[in-house]
Amino acid sequence: MRRTSTARGRVVRGVCGFAAFLLLLELLPRTGVVNPAYLPPFSEMMAALGRLLTEPEFWAALGNTLLGWAIGLAIATVLGVALGILIGRIAVLRRYTFSTIEFLRPIPSVALVPLAVLIFGAKMQSTLLLVVYASVWPVLLQVIQGVRDVDPVARDTARSFRFSTVTRVRRLDWPSALPYTMTGLRLAASIALILEITGELLIGSPGIGRLIFVAQASAAVPTMYALVVVAGLLGLGMTAVFRAAQRRTMHWHASERREAAA
Amino acid sequence: MKRKTLGLLALVTGVALAGCAGGAPGPTGSESAGAATGAPEVSTITVGTLPFANLAAFYHAVEAGYFTDEGLDVEVVLASSGPQQISSLVAGDIQITSSNYVSALQGIAQGLPLELVRESDLGGIEGIYTLPDSGIESAKDLVGRTLAVNAIGNVQSLTASSLVDADGGDASGVQFVELPPPNMLAALEQGQVDAAWMSDPFATLGMTTAGIVRIADAWSGPNDGLGPSGWASTTQFADANPNTVAAFNRAMDRATADVLEDPSIVAEVVPTFTQVTPEAAASLAPINWVLKSDLHKQLGGWQELMLKYGALDAEVDLDAVIFPGS
């Protein structure tokens, strides 16, 4: 009972804060504190959004963005989990790869734009390369950590019972790595969205990002902000979905149980 | 470094071409392969565009079915910058693209196999704009002041330099600042730059909302006859498919005649491929589309300008990079 009321309270406070933010967004341009030509009032952005919702190009772009994001995230997850379990389990591999990983990881994905365009042209694949490159790291590092975090007693027990490698990966490594993987996945999901839209904006592959560029080149400022709002909503929706998924798959885990007991 | 990039590009191109070979549309009308008036060798081409109003003639040709009339199925790929379209062109993803002449000539000088196939337009409202109280009244007043251009060493800074020199100033004294065109009006209003090389829709918007004035027409005086952009293909494609390129040009001729005769077509077409509202599209300045392409004159003019201001190191053999008859 107490839990639901706190949860409701949190939602109410969140909504109030956001409403105040929107009010500010409406008032700043209206009062002339910022030039409405460059930051139109929130109501104008919403009017532009309403227009966008009736255009098939907008829905096609939204579909392209979500598709690129999903494919990129799927590739990054499969790659990250497979490599992570391998590297996490084999100490030698870990020692040999960590310097390379630490070198590659901080390279900003955006710096790869010229390379991607050279290889794939101004197409979806170029953006996909950026998305995969940026979002594979959080998954990989989390899975490596998770696999290394296997309870040593359990590991020794499994070894003395001569469990097969497959069984050990399934019964020990994977359950131990799962909470880490979920965290990695959630981080990767938002990074993938950022890179998907950045790629579209810079490379011109189809999607919301390219529409933002076209709106900007067309001096359609309210439309541009409407699209930015859409990008923000996408991120918000994504976080909510992943948090719910984490809660559902990890209901047995201490971190989730603690939250429920509070 | 440049050579290495080119090597990689060549490799990538080779791979891309090999990869495409299976799926590329084969010759369709080999029996009627005569002069450049014959049926197109390929039935489908992909054309690269940008979200700019001077592409209205092309989009009109698509919508009016002029390419279909020539036996050409045209797919359109809109990208966010000219250099990316040239990469896609060289990689074989697109066969013809809109490109500015300076980037095309620079690409050719670096060894890219580009071939110009048609002029597009001689521009319109483009020029150097300032706020009315800037104290800049003609091009020579830009000496010692800041001028925003989209890229140094490209169309905007070259035409500005030649205007300043022709007006009795010294172009080397102009301080060029690189800015994306959508940010120029704000930069002018906030005093970050003294002047800006602007094009539509920003020039029209700036004149109506901020009262900016044009102190020099980009295509006047020494730049008379130059234009911002044309159509480019690759030598391989143009050599292997002369009828296809000729068919593209004929469709463009028809569409160009239409938009010159009835500017209301432009106002209708522009909102379909940009986010310019129909009202704003109706107020855009007229564009001087080219009915009879003369790329020798066009490219010759640009080459002279580029050599003079160091945007090109050596002369390019123009005959080799212009589609016959264009």
Interface residues (C-beta under 8 A of the other chain):
Chain A: N35 A37 Y38 V117 L118 I119 F120 G121 A122 K123 L201 L202 I203 G204 R210 L211 F213 V214 A215 Q216 A217 S218 A219 A220 T223 M224
Chain B: T5 L8 L9 V12 A16 G48 L50 P51 F52 V77 L78 A79 S80 S81 Q84 Q85 S87 S88 A91 D93 I94 P181 P182 L185 A186 E189 P201 F202 L205 T209 A210 T274 Q275 V276 T277 A280
